[in-house]
Amino acid sequence: MNSIPAPEIPPLFAHLPDPFAESFDPAAPWALLDDPLDEVLAALPSSEIDGQISPDVHLVGDRIVICPGARIHPTAVIEGPIFIGRDVEIRPGAYLRGGIWIGDRCVVGANTEIKRAILLPHAKAPHLNYVGDSILGADVNLGAGTVLSNFRHDGGRIHIPRNGDRISDRIDTGRRKLGAILGDGVLTGCNSVLHPGVVVGRETQIYPGVQLRPGIYPERSIVKLKQDLEVVSQG
C-alpha cells in the first residue's frame, strides 16, 4: 500500500538555530535555502579554521568557517561559502560544494556529496549519499546510498502535490532545484531515492529501496516498500 501524502505540511523542526529561526515559514520551509541561507553565509568571515584538518584536505574559495572540535579527514574537498559547526566529522572523499550550513555534531560520510543545504545539529549523511538543495532536520540519518534528488529532467520548476497527483492542488515552490525537506529524526533506508520536492514530517521512517515521489508525507509514519520475489531452482 502506498503512503498517502498529508494535505498540509506537517511539523518539521523542534528548534532552528538563530540564523534561521526568524526567517522560517512553516508553509514554505524550502525558502530557508534562498535569501536566509545566502545572508548567513555572506556574513561569515573570509577564513576561520579551528578544527582538526588533515593535510590532504582541499579548501577552495572564500568564507570557510570550521569550528573547534571538527575533524576533516584526508581527501575531503570543501568549497566556500560554508559553515561547519563544532564536533562535526567530515570523512574521506566527501565533496562539499559550497552554499552549505552544517550544525554541531553532524556527520558527512565517505564519498558523500552535498550541495546548497542546511544540516541541523546531529544530522548524518554518513555513507555514499547525495544531498542537493535540501534541509536535514536534527537527528536525521540517511541510510547508505540514499539520494536526495534535486532536479527534474525537463528542467521545470518544482511543484509539490498536496493531495495525490492532482495538478490543480500543487504548491509551486518557485525553485528549479529542490531536493527534500526532512523533519527532525527522519530515517531513510539504504538505497532509497527521494525525488525533487519531497517534504517528510518528523520521526518518519522510510524503508530501504523506496522511490519516494514528490509530495508531503506525515510525521511519525512508516513508508513501506513491498515487493514480490521469485526464487527459481537451478536444479
C-alpha atoms as an extended CHARMM CRD file, in Angstrom:
* protein
*
       235  EXT
         1         1  MET       CA              0.0000000000        0.0000000000        0.0000000000  PROA      1               0.0000000000
         2         2  ASN       CA              1.4250000000        3.3840000000       -0.9760000000  PROA      2               0.0000000000
         3         3  SER       CA              1.7470000000        6.1650000000        1.5690000000  PROA      3               0.0000000000
         4         4  ILE       CA             -0.8810000000        8.8800000000        1.2230000000  PROA      4               0.0000000000
         5         5  PRO       CA              0.5520000000       12.4120000000        1.2260000000  PROA      5               0.0000000000
         6         6  ALA       CA             -0.7820000000       14.6160000000        4.0060000000  PROA      6               0.0000000000
         7         7  PRO       CA             -2.8020000000       17.6210000000        2.7920000000  PROA      7               0.0000000000
         8         8  GLU       CA             -0.7400000000       20.1690000000        4.7150000000  PROA      8               0.0000000000
         9         9  ILE       CA              2.9050000000       20.4610000000        5.6740000000  PROA      9               0.0000000000
        10        10  PRO       CA              3.4090000000       18.6240000000        8.9860000000  PROA      10              0.0000000000
        11        11  PRO       CA              5.5830000000       19.7780000000       11.8970000000  PROA      11              0.0000000000
        12        12  LEU       CA              9.2350000000       19.5610000000       10.9120000000  PROA      12              0.0000000000
        13        13  PHE       CA             11.6880000000       21.1440000000       13.3440000000  PROA      13              0.0000000000
        14        14  ALA       CA             11.5050000000       21.4930000000       17.1220000000  PROA      14              0.0000000000
        15        15  HSD       CA             14.2710000000       24.0750000000       17.1420000000  PROA      15              0.0000000000
        16        16  LEU       CA             16.0190000000       26.1170000000       14.4880000000  PROA      16              0.0000000000
        17        17  PRO       CA             19.3610000000       27.8370000000       15.1080000000  PROA      17              0.0000000000
        18        18  ASP       CA             19.2390000000       31.6060000000       15.4930000000  PROA      18              0.0000000000
        19        19  PRO       CA             20.4080000000       32.3410000000       11.9410000000  PROA      19              0.0000000000
        20        20  PHE       CA             17.2750000000       30.6810000000       10.5480000000  PROA      20              0.0000000000
        21        21  ALA       CA             14.5830000000       30.8540000000       13.2120000000  PROA      21              0.0000000000
        22        22  GLU       CA             13.3140000000       34.3310000000       12.3060000000  PROA      22              0.0000000000
        23        23  SER       CA             13.1160000000       33.5390000000        8.5930000000  PROA      23              0.0000000000
        24        24  PHE       CA             11.3100000000       30.2130000000        8.8430000000  PROA      24              0.0000000000
        25        25  ASP       CA              7.9340000000       29.9420000000        7.1140000000  PROA      25              0.0000000000
        26        26  PRO       CA              6.1610000000       26.6730000000        8.0810000000  PROA      26              0.0000000000
        27        27  ALA       CA              4.1450000000       26.8680000000        4.8590000000  PROA      27              0.0000000000
        28        28  ALA       CA              7.2850000000       27.1010000000        2.7180000000  PROA      28              0.0000000000
        29        29  PRO       CA             10.2010000000       25.5630000000        4.6460000000  PROA      29              0.0000000000
        30        30  TRP       CA             12.3270000000       25.3510000000        1.4690000000  PROA      30              0.0000000000
        31        31  ALA       CA             12.5090000000       29.1630000000        1.4630000000  PROA      31              0.0000000000
        32        32  LEU       CA             15.3200000000       28.8780000000        4.0260000000  PROA      32              0.0000000000
        33        33  LEU       CA             17.5150000000       27.7490000000        1.1340000000  PROA      33              0.0000000000
        34        34  ASP       CA             17.1030000000       31.1050000000       -0.6020000000  PROA      34              0.0000000000
        35        35  ASP       CA             17.8880000000       34.5240000000        0.9170000000  PROA      35              0.0000000000
        36        36  PRO       CA             18.1380000000       33.3230000000        4.5520000000  PROA      36              0.0000000000
        37        37  LEU       CA             20.9420000000       30.8960000000        3.7040000000  PROA      37              0.0000000000
        38        38  ASP       CA             22.6730000000       33.4200000000        1.4480000000  PROA      38              0.0000000000
        39        39  GLU       CA             22.5950000000       36.0710000000        4.1790000000  PROA      39              0.0000000000
        40        40  VAL       CA             24.0240000000       33.7180000000        6.8110000000  PROA      40              0.0000000000
        41        41  LEU       CA             26.8590000000       32.6160000000        4.5450000000  PROA      41              0.0000000000
        42        42  ALA       CA             27.6070000000       36.1530000000        3.3240000000  PROA      42              0.0000000000
        43        43  ALA       CA             28.1650000000       37.2200000000        6.9360000000  PROA      43              0.0000000000
        44        44  LEU       CA             30.8800000000       34.6190000000        7.5130000000  PROA      44              0.0000000000
        45        45  PRO       CA             34.4880000000       35.7760000000        7.8560000000  PROA      45              0.0000000000
        46        46  SER       CA             36.8170000000       35.1080000000        4.9430000000  PROA      46              0.0000000000
        47        47  SER       CA             38.5150000000       32.2320000000        6.7580000000  PROA      47              0.0000000000
        48        48  GLU       CA             38.1950000000       30.9150000000       10.3000000000  PROA      48              0.0000000000
        49        49  ILE       CA             39.5210000000       27.4080000000       10.7290000000  PROA      49              0.0000000000
        50        50  ASP       CA             39.7460000000       25.9660000000       14.2390000000  PROA      50              0.0000000000
        51        51  GLY       CA             39.0710000000       22.2920000000       13.6360000000  PROA      51              0.0000000000
        52        52  GLN       CA             41.4080000000       19.3750000000       13.0570000000  PROA      52              0.0000000000
        53        53  ILE       CA             42.1720000000       19.2060000000        9.3410000000  PROA      53              0.0000000000
        54        54  SER       CA             44.2640000000       16.6090000000        7.5350000000  PROA      54              0.0000000000
        55        55  PRO       CA             46.9830000000       17.9960000000        5.2390000000  PROA      55              0.0000000000
        56        56  ASP       CA             45.2900000000       16.2240000000        2.3140000000  PROA      56              0.0000000000
        57        57  VAL       CA             42.0610000000       18.2530000000        2.6430000000  PROA      57              0.0000000000
        58        58  HSD       CA             41.3850000000       20.6420000000       -0.2510000000  PROA      58              0.0000000000
        59        59  LEU       CA             39.9050000000       24.0240000000        0.7360000000  PROA      59              0.0000000000
        60        60  VAL       CA             38.5980000000       26.0660000000       -2.1920000000  PROA      60              0.0000000000
        61        61  GLY       CA             37.1660000000       29.5670000000       -2.3120000000  PROA      61              0.0000000000
        62        62  ASP       CA             36.2470000000       32.1270000000        0.3280000000  PROA      62              0.0000000000
        63        63  ARG       CA             34.1890000000       32.2770000000        3.5450000000  PROA      63              0.0000000000
        64        64  ILE       CA             35.0960000000       28.9160000000        5.0530000000  PROA      64              0.0000000000
        65        65  VAL       CA             34.3940000000       28.5450000000        8.7670000000  PROA      65              0.0000000000
        66        66  ILE       CA             35.3210000000       25.3400000000       10.6020000000  PROA      66              0.0000000000
        67        67  CYS       CA             34.5500000000       25.3690000000       14.3130000000  PROA      67              0.0000000000
        68        68  PRO       CA             36.5520000000       23.7890000000       17.1680000000  PROA      68              0.0000000000
        69        69  GLY       CA             36.2860000000       20.0350000000       17.5350000000  PROA      69              0.0000000000
        70        70  ALA       CA             35.5170000000       19.4360000000       13.8450000000  PROA      70              0.0000000000
        71        71  ARG       CA             37.5080000000       16.6330000000       12.2190000000  PROA      71              0.0000000000
        72        72  ILE       CA             38.1310000000       16.7950000000        8.4790000000  PROA      72              0.0000000000
        73        73  HSD       CA             39.6130000000       13.5720000000        7.1280000000  PROA      73              0.0000000000
        74        74  PRO       CA             42.0190000000       13.1720000000        4.1750000000  PROA      74              0.0000000000
        75        75  THR       CA             40.8980000000       13.8290000000        0.5730000000  PROA      75              0.0000000000
        76        76  ALA       CA             37.7720000000       15.7660000000        1.5340000000  PROA      76              0.0000000000
        77        77  VAL       CA             37.0570000000       18.7390000000       -0.7620000000  PROA      77              0.0000000000
        78        78  ILE       CA             35.4340000000       21.7570000000        0.8710000000  PROA      78              0.0000000000
        79        79  GLU       CA             34.2970000000       24.7540000000       -1.1740000000  PROA      79              0.0000000000
        80        80  GLY       CA             33.1540000000       28.0410000000        0.3250000000  PROA      80              0.0000000000
        81        81  PRO       CA             30.9770000000       29.5680000000        1.3920000000  PROA      81              0.0000000000
        82        82  ILE       CA             30.4220000000       27.0220000000        4.1310000000  PROA      82              0.0000000000
        83        83  PHE       CA             29.8880000000       26.8670000000        7.8780000000  PROA      83              0.0000000000
        84        84  ILE       CA             30.9280000000       23.6800000000        9.6980000000  PROA      84              0.0000000000
        85        85  GLY       CA             29.8740000000       23.5530000000       13.3400000000  PROA      85              0.0000000000
        86        86  ARG       CA             31.5060000000       22.1160000000       16.4480000000  PROA      86              0.0000000000
        87        87  ASP       CA             32.4530000000       18.4420000000       16.5900000000  PROA      87              0.0000000000
        88        88  VAL       CA             31.3820000000       17.7880000000       13.0030000000  PROA      88              0.0000000000
        89        89  GLU       CA             33.0320000000       14.8430000000       11.2500000000  PROA      89              0.0000000000
        90        90  ILE       CA             33.7730000000       15.0370000000        7.5160000000  PROA      90              0.0000000000
        91        91  ARG       CA             35.0070000000       11.6500000000        6.3130000000  PROA      91              0.0000000000
        92        92  PRO       CA             37.4100000000       10.7790000000        3.4570000000  PROA      92              0.0000000000
        93        93  GLY       CA             36.3900000000       11.6770000000       -0.0600000000  PROA      93              0.0000000000
        94        94  ALA       CA             33.4610000000       13.8840000000        0.9280000000  PROA      94              0.0000000000
        95        95  TYR       CA             32.6740000000       16.6890000000       -1.5520000000  PROA      95              0.0000000000
        96        96  LEU       CA             31.0600000000       19.7920000000       -0.0550000000  PROA      96              0.0000000000
        97        97  ARG       CA             30.2520000000       22.0590000000       -2.9780000000  PROA      97              0.0000000000
        98        98  GLY       CA             29.5400000000       25.3080000000       -1.1710000000  PROA      98              0.0000000000
        99        99  GLY       CA             26.4370000000       27.1390000000       -0.0370000000  PROA      99              0.0000000000
       100       100  ILE       CA             26.2260000000       24.8480000000        2.9970000000  PROA      100             0.0000000000
       101       101  TRP       CA             25.4860000000       25.3140000000        6.7060000000  PROA      101             0.0000000000
       102       102  ILE       CA             26.2930000000       22.2820000000        8.9020000000  PROA      102             0.0000000000
       103       103  GLY       CA             25.2740000000       22.3040000000       12.5510000000  PROA      103             0.0000000000
       104       104  ASP       CA             27.1130000000       20.8570000000       15.5310000000  PROA      104             0.0000000000
       105       105  ARG       CA             27.9360000000       17.1290000000       15.7010000000  PROA      105             0.0000000000
       106       106  CYS       CA             26.8030000000       16.3150000000       12.1790000000  PROA      106             0.0000000000
       107       107  VAL       CA             28.4510000000       13.6160000000       10.0680000000  PROA      107             0.0000000000
       108       108  VAL       CA             29.2290000000       13.8210000000        6.3540000000  PROA      108             0.0000000000
       109       109  GLY       CA             30.3800000000       10.4030000000        5.2200000000  PROA      109             0.0000000000
       110       110  ALA       CA             32.9050000000        8.9690000000        2.8110000000  PROA      110             0.0000000000
       111       111  ASN       CA             32.2120000000        9.9210000000       -0.8170000000  PROA      111             0.0000000000
       112       112  THR       CA             29.0970000000       11.8610000000        0.1600000000  PROA      112             0.0000000000
       113       113  GLU       CA             28.3180000000       14.9290000000       -1.9300000000  PROA      113             0.0000000000
       114       114  ILE       CA             26.4480000000       17.9160000000       -0.5250000000  PROA      114             0.0000000000
       115       115  LYS       CA             25.4050000000       20.9980000000       -2.4550000000  PROA      115             0.0000000000
       116       116  ARG       CA             23.4620000000       24.0030000000       -1.1120000000  PROA      116             0.0000000000
       117       117  ALA       CA             21.9710000000       22.5040000000        2.0130000000  PROA      117             0.0000000000
       118       118  ILE       CA             21.2640000000       23.0130000000        5.6980000000  PROA      118             0.0000000000
       119       119  LEU       CA             22.0540000000       20.2280000000        8.1590000000  PROA      119             0.0000000000
       120       120  LEU       CA             20.6600000000       20.8310000000       11.6250000000  PROA      120             0.0000000000
       121       121  PRO       CA             22.5880000000       19.5130000000       14.6560000000  PROA      121             0.0000000000
       122       122  HSD       CA             23.2720000000       15.7660000000       14.7950000000  PROA      122             0.0000000000
       123       123  ALA       CA             22.0840000000       15.1680000000       11.2080000000  PROA      123             0.0000000000
       124       124  LYS       CA             24.0100000000       12.4480000000        9.3990000000  PROA      124             0.0000000000
       125       125  ALA       CA             24.6720000000       11.7330000000        5.7300000000  PROA      125             0.0000000000
       126       126  PRO       CA             27.2550000000        9.0690000000        6.5240000000  PROA      126             0.0000000000
       127       127  HSD       CA             27.5710000000        6.6690000000        3.5720000000  PROA      127             0.0000000000
       128       128  LEU       CA             27.6270000000        7.3830000000       -0.1630000000  PROA      128             0.0000000000
       129       129  ASN       CA             24.8430000000        9.9700000000       -0.0990000000  PROA      129             0.0000000000
       130       130  TYR       CA             23.8540000000       12.8440000000       -2.3720000000  PROA      130             0.0000000000
       131       131  VAL       CA             22.2040000000       15.8310000000       -0.6930000000  PROA      131             0.0000000000
       132       132  GLY       CA             21.2290000000       18.6160000000       -3.0810000000  PROA      132             0.0000000000
       133       133  ASP       CA             19.2120000000       21.7540000000       -2.2350000000  PROA      133             0.0000000000
       134       134  SER       CA             17.8270000000       20.1010000000        0.8780000000  PROA      134             0.0000000000
       135       135  ILE       CA             17.2940000000       20.5610000000        4.6180000000  PROA      135             0.0000000000
       136       136  LEU       CA             18.0480000000       17.7570000000        7.0850000000  PROA      136             0.0000000000
       137       137  GLY       CA             16.4270000000       18.2020000000       10.4710000000  PROA      137             0.0000000000
       138       138  ALA       CA             18.0800000000       17.3880000000       13.7830000000  PROA      138             0.0000000000
       139       139  ASP       CA             18.9860000000       13.7060000000       14.2110000000  PROA      139             0.0000000000
       140       140  VAL       CA             18.1140000000       12.8000000000       10.6190000000  PROA      140             0.0000000000
       141       141  ASN       CA             20.0220000000        9.7420000000        9.3990000000  PROA      141             0.0000000000
       142       142  LEU       CA             20.3570000000        8.8630000000        5.7380000000  PROA      142             0.0000000000
       143       143  GLY       CA             20.8840000000        5.1740000000        5.0370000000  PROA      143             0.0000000000
       144       144  ALA       CA             23.7670000000        4.1450000000        2.8000000000  PROA      144             0.0000000000
       145       145  GLY       CA             23.2120000000        5.1830000000       -0.8080000000  PROA      145             0.0000000000
       146       146  THR       CA             20.2590000000        7.4900000000       -0.0900000000  PROA      146             0.0000000000
       147       147  VAL       CA             19.8850000000       10.1340000000       -2.7920000000  PROA      147             0.0000000000
       148       148  LEU       CA             18.0040000000       13.4100000000       -2.3470000000  PROA      148             0.0000000000
       149       149  SER       CA             17.4690000000       14.2710000000       -5.9980000000  PROA      149             0.0000000000
       150       150  ASN       CA             17.0680000000       17.9820000000       -6.7090000000  PROA      150             0.0000000000
       151       151  PHE       CA             16.4960000000       18.4770000000      -10.4420000000  PROA      151             0.0000000000
       152       152  ARG       CA             13.7920000000       17.4440000000      -12.9040000000  PROA      152             0.0000000000
       153       153  HSD       CA             14.8560000000       16.0040000000      -16.2510000000  PROA      153             0.0000000000
       154       154  ASP       CA             12.8040000000       18.6490000000      -18.0580000000  PROA      154             0.0000000000
       155       155  GLY       CA             14.3560000000       21.4720000000      -16.0230000000  PROA      155             0.0000000000
       156       156  GLY       CA             10.9230000000       22.6480000000      -14.8900000000  PROA      156             0.0000000000
       157       157  ARG       CA             10.0500000000       24.2770000000      -11.5930000000  PROA      157             0.0000000000
       158       158  ILE       CA              9.4170000000       22.0000000000       -8.6440000000  PROA      158             0.0000000000
       159       159  HSD       CA              5.7600000000       21.6190000000       -7.6510000000  PROA      159             0.0000000000
       160       160  ILE       CA              4.7380000000       19.6720000000       -4.5520000000  PROA      160             0.0000000000
       161       161  PRO       CA              1.4130000000       17.7880000000       -4.6270000000  PROA      161             0.0000000000
       162       162  ARG       CA             -0.7900000000       18.2620000000       -1.5860000000  PROA      162             0.0000000000
       163       163  ASN       CA             -3.4590000000       15.6800000000       -2.4110000000  PROA      163             0.0000000000
       164       164  GLY       CA             -2.1750000000       12.8700000000       -4.5420000000  PROA      164             0.0000000000
       165       165  ASP       CA             -1.2130000000       13.9170000000       -8.0730000000  PROA      165             0.0000000000
       166       166  ARG       CA             -3.9080000000       16.4920000000       -8.8030000000  PROA      166             0.0000000000
       167       167  ILE       CA             -2.3030000000       19.2120000000      -10.9140000000  PROA      167             0.0000000000
       168       168  SER       CA             -4.7970000000       21.7230000000       -9.5830000000  PROA      168             0.0000000000
       169       169  ASP       CA             -3.6140000000       21.2590000000       -5.9930000000  PROA      169             0.0000000000
       170       170  ARG       CA              0.1510000000       21.6180000000       -6.0640000000  PROA      170             0.0000000000
       171       171  ILE       CA              2.4480000000       24.0580000000       -4.3000000000  PROA      171             0.0000000000
       172       172  ASP       CA              4.6720000000       25.9730000000       -6.6930000000  PROA      172             0.0000000000
       173       173  THR       CA              7.9700000000       26.3130000000       -4.8170000000  PROA      173             0.0000000000
       174       174  GLY       CA              9.3390000000       28.7530000000       -7.3770000000  PROA      174             0.0000000000
       175       175  ARG       CA             12.5510000000       26.7330000000       -7.4860000000  PROA      175             0.0000000000
       176       176  ARG       CA             14.0710000000       24.7490000000      -10.3440000000  PROA      176             0.0000000000
       177       177  LYS       CA             16.2900000000       22.9030000000       -7.8870000000  PROA      177             0.0000000000
       178       178  LEU       CA             14.8570000000       21.4550000000       -4.6980000000  PROA      178             0.0000000000
       179       179  GLY       CA             15.6350000000       18.1420000000       -3.0450000000  PROA      179             0.0000000000
       180       180  ALA       CA             13.9940000000       17.0680000000        0.1960000000  PROA      180             0.0000000000
       181       181  ILE       CA             12.9280000000       18.7700000000        3.4140000000  PROA      181             0.0000000000
       182       182  LEU       CA             13.2710000000       16.1770000000        6.1670000000  PROA      182             0.0000000000
       183       183  GLY       CA             11.9230000000       16.8700000000        9.6350000000  PROA      183             0.0000000000
       184       184  ASP       CA             13.7320000000       16.0290000000       12.8700000000  PROA      184             0.0000000000
       185       185  GLY       CA             14.5010000000       12.3500000000       13.3620000000  PROA      185             0.0000000000
       186       186  VAL       CA             13.5970000000       11.1600000000        9.8580000000  PROA      186             0.0000000000
       187       187  LEU       CA             15.3530000000        7.9060000000        8.9310000000  PROA      187             0.0000000000
       188       188  THR       CA             15.8710000000        6.6620000000        5.3860000000  PROA      188             0.0000000000
       189       189  GLY       CA             16.7300000000        3.0870000000        4.4330000000  PROA      189             0.0000000000
       190       190  CYS       CA             19.6350000000        2.0890000000        2.2210000000  PROA      190             0.0000000000
       191       191  ASN       CA             19.3870000000        2.9620000000       -1.4820000000  PROA      191             0.0000000000
       192       192  SER       CA             16.2160000000        4.9940000000       -1.1140000000  PROA      192             0.0000000000
       193       193  VAL       CA             15.7300000000        7.8360000000       -3.6170000000  PROA      193             0.0000000000
       194       194  LEU       CA             13.6930000000       10.9160000000       -2.7560000000  PROA      194             0.0000000000
       195       195  HSD       CA             12.5660000000       12.7010000000       -5.9020000000  PROA      195             0.0000000000
       196       196  PRO       CA             12.6450000000       16.5230000000       -6.2260000000  PROA      196             0.0000000000
       197       197  GLY       CA             10.0800000000       18.1630000000       -3.9670000000  PROA      197             0.0000000000
       198       198  VAL       CA              9.6420000000       15.7590000000       -1.0470000000  PROA      198             0.0000000000
       199       199  VAL       CA              8.6330000000       17.0180000000        2.4130000000  PROA      199             0.0000000000
       200       200  VAL       CA              8.6870000000       14.4670000000        5.2350000000  PROA      200             0.0000000000
       201       201  GLY       CA              7.3430000000       15.1090000000        8.7250000000  PROA      201             0.0000000000
       202       202  ARG       CA              9.4770000000       14.4470000000       11.7760000000  PROA      202             0.0000000000
       203       203  GLU       CA             10.3020000000       10.9240000000       13.0140000000  PROA      203             0.0000000000
       204       204  THR       CA              9.0400000000        9.2100000000        9.8780000000  PROA      204             0.0000000000
       205       205  GLN       CA             10.8970000000        6.0920000000        8.6870000000  PROA      205             0.0000000000
       206       206  ILE       CA             11.4280000000        5.3400000000        5.0010000000  PROA      206             0.0000000000
       207       207  TYR       CA             12.1630000000        1.7250000000        4.0800000000  PROA      207             0.0000000000
       208       208  PRO       CA             15.1990000000        0.6520000000        2.0240000000  PROA      208             0.0000000000
       209       209  GLY       CA             14.8330000000        0.9140000000       -1.7380000000  PROA      209             0.0000000000
       210       210  VAL       CA             11.8270000000        3.2450000000       -1.6470000000  PROA      210             0.0000000000
       211       211  GLN       CA             11.4030000000        5.6140000000       -4.6010000000  PROA      211             0.0000000000
       212       212  LEU       CA              9.5930000000        8.4830000000       -2.9020000000  PROA      212             0.0000000000
       213       213  ARG       CA              7.6790000000       10.6770000000       -5.3220000000  PROA      213             0.0000000000
       214       214  PRO       CA              7.1850000000       14.4310000000       -4.7940000000  PROA      214             0.0000000000
       215       215  GLY       CA              4.6760000000       15.1250000000       -2.0610000000  PROA      215             0.0000000000
       216       216  ILE       CA              4.0330000000       15.8660000000        1.5930000000  PROA      216             0.0000000000
       217       217  TYR       CA              4.3710000000       12.8970000000        3.9380000000  PROA      217             0.0000000000
       218       218  PRO       CA              3.0600000000       12.9000000000        7.5260000000  PROA      218             0.0000000000
       219       219  GLU       CA              5.0680000000       12.8210000000       10.7320000000  PROA      219             0.0000000000
       220       220  ARG       CA              5.6650000000        9.6560000000       12.7740000000  PROA      220             0.0000000000
       221       221  SER       CA              4.8310000000        7.3330000000        9.8910000000  PROA      221             0.0000000000
       222       222  ILE       CA              6.4300000000        4.4020000000        8.1050000000  PROA      222             0.0000000000
       223       223  VAL       CA              6.8450000000        4.4980000000        4.3270000000  PROA      223             0.0000000000
       224       224  LYS       CA              6.9840000000        0.8480000000        3.2690000000  PROA      224             0.0000000000
       225       225  LEU       CA              8.1340000000       -0.8930000000        0.1330000000  PROA      225             0.0000000000
       226       226  LYS       CA              6.5420000000       -4.2130000000       -0.7440000000  PROA      226             0.0000000000
       227       227  GLN       CA              7.9930000000       -6.4100000000       -3.4550000000  PROA      227             0.0000000000
       228       228  ASP       CA              7.3140000000       -9.8410000000       -4.8240000000  PROA      228             0.0000000000
       229       229  LEU       CA             10.3300000000      -12.1310000000       -5.0120000000  PROA      229             0.0000000000
       230       230  GLU       CA             10.5320000000      -15.1500000000       -7.2680000000  PROA      230             0.0000000000
       231       231  VAL       CA             13.1090000000      -17.7980000000       -6.3810000000  PROA      231             0.0000000000
       232       232  VAL       CA             13.7100000000      -20.2450000000       -9.2290000000  PROA      232             0.0000000000
       233       233  SER       CA             15.5150000000      -23.5150000000       -8.7110000000  PROA      233             0.0000000000
       234       234  GLN       CA             18.5080000000      -24.1270000000      -10.9660000000  PROA      234             0.0000000000
       235       235  GLY       CA             18.4500000000      -27.8560000000      -10.3430000000  PROA      235             0.0000000000
